[in-house]
C-alpha cells in the first residue's frame, strides 16, 4: 500500500520524458525522507533550509537535488547516524533500499571548496522498486551545518505527504539571507543561486541582515571582518557580484532544473536585468 501511494504521487506529475520522471521521483523521495526525519527528534535540533526547502514549502518552481539542514545551536558532538537508521527503517515501507556514503567520496574539488569544514555530509543512495517497471536509483546529498551563524529565525511547517509531519524550517527572511551568502561567497558559478534570487526579488522578500552578517563574517571573502550589512552595503556587494557573472553560462547551468515553459525566460538573463532586480529589493 505504501508503494502504491508513491506510484499515485508520481502519476500526478504527468511526466513526459525520462528526465522529468527522474526529477519527479527525486522530489517525492526528498519528501519521504523529510517526513521520516519528522518522526524522530531530528527537528528539535536542526532546521531545514536551502533551495529544496523553498521548493517544498514555498512552491519554488524548479527541480532541486539536495537536502540542506543547519543545527539550531552549534554542536561539535552532533551525530547523524542514529537518525539515518530510523529513516532507513521508515523508507523500507515505501519500497526503498538505502545505502549511505561519505560526502567526500563523490565531491569534486571545486564544489568542495564551498563546503564548511564543520559540516556533516552524506550521500544517500536510494534504490526504489517501481512496481510497473524497474529499479530506479536516486542519489540525494544531505548536508548539515553543525556550526551555524547566529541570527536565524525558525518556523514550524507541515508536510502532508506521505503522511502528516512537522518540519522546522528557516523563515523566508533567513532563507534569503542564506541564499545571499551563497551567491556572494560561492567559489564557483551556480545558476540555481541566481534563479532563486529572482524568486526572492519578485516577492520583495526581506533579508535577515543579522544572519547574513554573521554568515559573511564566518565564511567567505569577508571572514573575520566586522561588517555593517545595511542596504547600501548589500546593493554594492550584489552589483559587484552581478558584474562578474558570465550570464549565458549561468543560464546554461540552471537549464536542467527548469520545466520547458520556463526555458525561454533564460534569454533575458543579463547584467542589467539582475542589477534592476537587485535595486528593487531596496525600493521604499
C-alpha positions in Angstrom: 0.0 0.0 0.0 2.8 2.4 0.8 4.5 1.8 -2.5 1.1 2.4 -4.2 1.0 5.9 -2.6 4.3 6.8 -4.3 3.1 5.4 -7.6 0.0 7.6 -7.4 2.0 10.7 -6.5 4.4 10.1 -9.4 1.4 9.8 -11.7 0.2 13.3 -10.6 3.4 14.8 -12.1 2.3 13.6 -15.6 5.9 13.3 -16.7 6.6 13.4 -20.4 10.2 12.4 -20.5 12.6 10.1 -18.6 14.4 13.1 -17.2 11.2 14.6 -15.9 10.3 11.3 -14.3 13.7 11.1 -12.6 13.4 14.6 -11.2 9.9 13.9 -10.0 10.9 10.7 -8.2 13.8 12.5 -6.6 11.4 15.2 -5.3 9.0 12.6 -4.0 11.9 10.8 -2.3 13.0 14.1 -0.6 9.6 14.5 0.9 9.6 10.9 2.2 12.9 11.5 3.8 11.8 14.7 5.4 8.6 13.1 6.7 10.7 10.2 8.1 13.0 12.6 9.9 9.9 14.3 11.3 9.1 11.1 13.1 12.4 11.4 15.0 13.8 14.1 17.3 15.8 15.5 14.4 13.9 18.7 14.1 14.2 19.5 17.8 17.9 20.1 17.0 18.0 21.0 13.3 16.2 23.2 10.8 15.7 22.7 7.1 16.8 25.4 4.6 18.1 25.9 1.1 16.5 25.6 -2.3 14.7 22.3 -1.6 13.1 23.9 1.4 11.9 26.7 -0.8 10.5 24.3 -3.4 8.6 22.2 -0.9 7.2 24.9 1.5 7.1 28.0 -0.7 6.4 26.5 -4.2 9.7 27.4 -5.9 9.2 26.2 -9.5 12.4 24.4 -10.2 13.8 21.0 -9.6 16.2 20.5 -6.7 18.7 17.9 -5.7 20.0 18.3 -2.1 18.6 18.3 1.4 20.3 21.1 3.4 20.0 21.4 7.2 21.5 23.6 9.9 21.7 22.9 13.6 19.6 25.3 15.7 22.6 25.7 18.0 26.3 24.8 17.3 27.3 21.4 18.4 30.6 19.6 17.6 29.2 16.3 19.0 26.1 16.1 16.8 25.6 12.6 15.4 23.6 12.0 12.3 23.9 8.2 12.1 21.1 7.3 14.6 18.6 9.4 12.7 19.5 7.8 9.4 19.0 4.4 10.8 15.4 5.4 11.7 14.9 6.9 8.3 16.1 3.7 6.6 13.5 1.7 8.5 10.8 4.1 7.6 11.8 4.1 3.9 11.6 0.3 3.7 7.8 0.6 3.8 7.9 2.8 0.7 10.0 0.4 -1.3 13.3 2.0 -0.8 16.7 0.3 0.0 19.0 2.9 1.5 22.8 3.0 1.2 24.8 5.7 2.9 28.2 7.1 1.6 30.5 9.7 2.9 30.0 13.0 1.1 33.7 13.3 0.3 33.7 10.2 -1.9 31.6 12.0 -4.5 32.6 15.7 -4.2 34.7 17.3 -6.8 37.5 19.6 -5.6 35.8 22.7 -7.0 32.4 22.1 -5.4 34.0 21.0 -2.1 35.6 24.5 -1.8 32.3 26.0 -0.6 31.5 23.3 2.0 32.3 24.2 5.6 34.9 22.1 7.4 32.4 21.8 10.3 29.5 20.4 8.3 28.4 16.8 8.1 27.7 15.4 4.7 26.3 12.1 3.5 25.3 10.9 0.1 22.0 8.9 0.3 21.9 6.2 -2.4 18.3 5.0 -2.7 17.0 2.2 -4.8 13.3 2.2 -5.4 11.4 -0.7 -6.9 8.9 0.6 -9.4 6.0 -1.9 -9.3 5.3 -1.4 -13.0 8.8 -1.3 -14.4 12.3 -1.4 -12.9 14.6 -0.5 -10.1 15.3 3.2 -10.0 18.4 4.6 -8.3 18.2 8.0 -6.7 21.2 10.0 -5.3 20.5 12.7 -2.8 23.1 14.7 -0.9 22.3 15.5 2.7 24.3 18.3 4.4 24.1 19.6 8.0 26.0 22.7 9.2 27.0 21.9 12.8 28.4 25.4 13.5 25.7 27.7 12.1 26.0 31.5 12.1 23.8 33.3 14.6 20.6 35.1 13.8 18.3 32.6 12.1 14.6 32.7 12.7 12.8 29.3 12.8 9.3 28.3 11.9 7.3 25.1 12.1 5.9 23.9 8.8 3.9 20.8 7.9 4.2 18.1 5.3 1.0 16.3 4.2 2.8 13.7 2.1 3.3 10.8 2.5 1.8 11.4 6.0 1.4 14.4 8.2 4.6 15.5 9.8 6.2 18.7 11.2 9.4 20.2 10.0 11.4 23.0 11.5 12.5 25.5 8.8 14.1 28.9 8.4 11.7 31.7 7.9 11.7 33.5 4.4 14.0 36.3 5.5 16.5 33.8 6.9 16.3 31.6 3.8 17.0 34.7 1.7 20.0 35.6 3.9 21.4 32.1 3.3 20.9 32.4 -0.4 22.6 35.8 -0.5 25.6 34.4 1.4 25.9 31.6 -1.1 25.7 33.8 -4.2 28.2 36.4 -2.7 30.7 33.8 -1.5 30.5 30.7 -3.6 33.7 30.0 -5.4 32.0 28.6 -8.5 29.1 29.7 -10.6 25.8 28.0 -9.7 22.8 29.2 -11.9 20.3 28.0 -9.3 21.5 30.6 -6.9 20.5 33.3 -9.4 17.2 31.7 -10.3 16.3 31.7 -6.6 17.5 35.3 -6.3 14.9 36.3 -8.9 12.2 34.4 -7.0 13.0 36.3 -3.8 13.4 39.7 -5.6 10.0 39.2 -7.3 8.4 38.9 -3.9 10.4 41.8 -2.4 11.5 39.4 0.4 13.1 41.0 3.4 16.6 40.0 4.3 17.6 38.7 7.8 20.5 41.1 8.0 21.7 39.7 11.3 22.0 36.2 9.9 23.7 37.4 6.7 26.2 39.5 8.7 27.2 36.6 10.9 27.4 34.2 7.9 29.6 36.6 5.9 31.9 37.0 8.9 32.1 33.3 9.5 33.0 32.1 6.0 33.8 33.5 2.6 35.9 36.5 1.5 34.7 38.6 4.4 35.6 36.0 7.0 36.8 37.6 10.3 35.9 41.1 9.2 33.4 43.4 11.1 30.6 44.3 8.7 27.7 46.6 8.8 25.3 44.9 6.3 22.9 47.7 5.5 21.0 48.3 2.3 23.8 50.3 0.7 26.5 47.7 1.5 24.4 44.9 0.3 23.4 46.6 -3.0 27.0 47.4 -3.7 28.2 43.9 -3.0 25.4 42.4 -5.2 26.2 44.7 -8.1 29.9 43.8 -7.9 29.0 40.2 -8.0 26.5 40.6 -10.8 29.1 42.4 -12.9 31.4 39.5 -12.5 29.0 36.8 -13.7 29.0 35.1 -17.2 25.3 35.2 -17.6 25.0 32.9 -20.6 26.9 30.3 -18.6 24.7 30.9 -15.6 21.6 30.4 -17.8 23.0 27.1 -19.2 23.9 25.9 -15.7 20.3 26.1 -14.5 18.6 24.8 -17.6 18.2 21.2 -16.5 16.5 22.2 -13.3 13.7 24.1 -15.1 10.5 23.0 -16.8 10.2 23.6 -20.5 7.8 26.5 -20.3 10.4 28.5 -18.2 13.4 28.0 -20.6 12.6 31.0 -22.9 13.0 33.4 -19.9 16.7 32.4 -19.6 17.4 34.5 -22.7 16.7 37.6 -20.6 19.5 36.8 -18.1 21.8 39.8 -18.4 23.7 42.1 -16.1 21.1 44.8 -16.5 18.2 42.6 -15.6 19.9 41.4 -12.4 21.0 44.9 -11.4 17.4 46.1 -11.8 16.1 43.2 -9.7 18.7 43.8 -7.0 17.7 47.5 -6.9 14.0 46.6 -6.5 14.8 44.9 -3.1 15.6 48.3 -1.6 12.8 50.4 -3.0 10.8 52.2 -0.3 
